[in-house]
Amino acid sequence: LTIVDVDFNQPLGFITIHVDGDEASIGLVAVAERGRGKGIGINLTAAAVNWAWEQNIPQIKVVTQGCNIPAQRVFQHAGFVTTKTDVWLHSWL
């Protein structure tokens, strides 16, 4: 799903959804800087949840970084609740 800025004919935000059986997961979410603080992320997330509901998918999940408080707020506003936290360590050689 994509929201386009009609004044600039460019995307303001997008969200991706992956379906695996009876579960959907939100993958990428992005909102352009000029669109932040206008409810676009919340609207995109709500649209993804509604789409999954219309497809009769009973569960939808999302993963984000623990330090990404704005993303957590968007997802919580859309009805998501934190069910698990993990620490992942990466090393690039």
C-alpha atoms as one frame of an Amber mdcrd trajectory, in Angstrom:
protein
   0.000   0.000   0.000   1.296   3.436  -0.880   0.149   6.969  -0.100   1.121
   9.502  -2.774   1.578  13.243  -2.303  -0.529  14.682  -5.124   1.325  18.014
  -5.005   4.683  16.382  -5.728   3.504  13.142  -7.401   5.819  11.199  -5.095
   5.149   8.606  -2.410   4.657   9.945   1.105   4.616   6.518   2.658   4.299
   2.813   2.038   3.810  -0.459   3.882   4.395  -4.058   2.833   2.543  -7.147
   4.003   3.622 -10.759   3.690   1.121 -13.590   4.071   2.099 -17.079   5.195
  -0.910 -19.329   5.682  -3.220 -17.836   8.288  -0.737 -15.206   9.452   0.286
 -11.879   7.961   3.315  -9.840   8.878   4.102  -6.225   8.228   7.514  -5.939
   6.626   8.637  -2.494   5.599   7.023   0.754   6.669   8.295   4.133   5.568
   7.007   7.694   5.743   8.822  10.507   3.938  10.146  13.204   6.225   7.710
  15.790   4.825   4.824  13.465   5.716   5.764  12.653   9.296   3.528  13.712
  12.138   0.436  13.698   9.929  -0.941  10.251  10.786   0.309   8.589   7.608
   2.048   5.739   9.427  -1.051   5.094  11.521  -3.268   5.153   8.416  -0.973
   2.780   6.535  -0.866   0.386   9.485  -4.647   0.526   9.878  -5.038  -0.166
   6.151  -2.745  -3.198   6.447  -4.724  -4.541   9.404  -8.001  -3.963   7.552
  -6.658  -5.665   4.434  -5.616  -8.735   6.458  -9.047  -8.799   8.101 -10.777
  -8.632   4.702  -8.630 -11.578   3.544  -9.823 -13.574   6.585  -6.312 -13.686
   8.006  -6.772 -14.017  11.783  -3.324 -12.887  12.900  -0.995 -10.076  11.897
   2.360  -9.304  13.475   5.101  -6.756  13.151   8.688  -6.537  14.354  10.566
  -3.304  15.008  13.659  -2.148  16.816  13.220  -1.571  20.528  14.761   1.887
  20.273  12.321   2.932  17.520   9.766   4.541  19.826   7.873   6.370  17.030
   7.273   3.051  15.228   6.195   1.377  18.454   3.688   4.170  19.070   2.254
   3.826  15.561   1.799   0.074  15.967   0.356   0.405  19.478  -2.077   3.050
  18.222  -3.224   0.516  15.611  -3.940  -2.046  18.348  -0.708  -4.030  18.432
   0.709  -5.039  21.803   4.261  -6.044  22.641   4.399  -9.779  23.207   8.111
 -10.461  23.046  11.434  -8.665  23.149  14.746 -10.065  21.939  18.303  -8.875
  21.695  20.044  -9.577  18.403  23.751  -9.004  18.060  25.346  -8.530  14.649
  28.951  -8.518  13.543  30.115  -7.428  10.111  33.611  -8.475   9.145
